[in-house]
Amino acid sequence: MTQDSASPRRTELLEAAYRYVLDRGLADLSLRPLAAAIGSSPRVLLFLFGSKDGLIRALLARARADELALLDRLDGPLGLAAAAERLWAWAAAAEHRPLLRLWVEAYGRSLVEPDGPWAGFAKATVDDWLAVLAACEPAGADPARRTLVLAVLRGAILDLLATDDADRTGAALRLHLGLLR
């Protein structure tokens, strides 16, 4: 049984665990080292989150909250290209790389472990981004354009994370957006 999800201690430990996984990722997450690093114990984490999978689900929800906070800033019909430029400016900022690495890890795990704590993460994030891009376009716009922009953004983000070459990946994205206009 888990403690109330709104308890201050749970929130405090979730935030500390989130900072931990932003630095180290989720692949080799073990409760004992995590608990030691954040000033807790495995028993407390299990009590607050129910299981390691429950903790991972909470961490992924926390990461999605950061992602959705970005997407919420794109409200309104500013146009698909302008929305993509704003998304890229955020993604290309060095301080967002830890979140993007965690996003890529969770996205990939969601595809290969669809029944685990990652279940539905990839689809949910695609749906989130497509909905925001749709809100940036006039009603009735071709959904294939949004899908193409999202695919190019994801590819540029993957390239950026692999190479740390923001100039080249940014230029490629801008080239695509120029063709889109």
Residue, then its C-alpha position, 0 to 999 in steps of 0.5 A: m500500500t502506498q502513502d497518499s500521493a500528495s504527501p509532502r515527503r513523497t513529493e520531496l523524495l520524488e523530486a530528489a529521485y527525479r534529479y537523480v535519474l536526470d543525472r543517471g538515467l533509469a536503465d540501471l536504477s536500483l532502490r538501494p543506491l537511489a535511496a542512499a543518494i536522496g537521503s531515504s531508504p528502500r523501505v520508505l520508497l516502497f512504502l511511498f510508491g508501492s514498488k520500484d515500478g510504481l516509482i518509475r511510473a511516478l518519475l515518468a509522470r514527473a518527466r512528462a509534467d516538464e514536457l507538458a509545461l513546455l508544450d503549454r507555452l505554445d498555445g494558440p495558432l502561431g503556425l506550425a513552423a513557428a511552433a517547431e522553431r520554439l520547440w527546437a529552441w527549447a530542445a537545443a538548450a544545453e540545460h534541457r539535455p538531461l530531460l531529453r535523454l530521460w525522454v529518449e530512454a523512456y520512449g525506447r523502453s516503452l517500445v520494447e517493454p510495453d507492459g512494464p512501468w513504461a507502458g504507453f509512454a511513447k504513444a502518450t508523448v506523441d499524442d501530447w506533441l501532436a495535439v499541441l502542434a494541431a492547436c498551432e494550426p488553423a482548423g482543418a489543416d493536414p495532420a500529416r504535416r504535423t506528423l512530419v514536423l514531429a518526426v523531424l523534431r524527434g530526429a533532430i533531437l536524437d541527432l543532437l543528443a548523439t553528437d552535441d552538434a546544435d548548429r548542424t541539427g538546428a540548420a537541418l531543422r530550419l531547412h525543413l521548416g523553410l520547405l514547410r512554409 
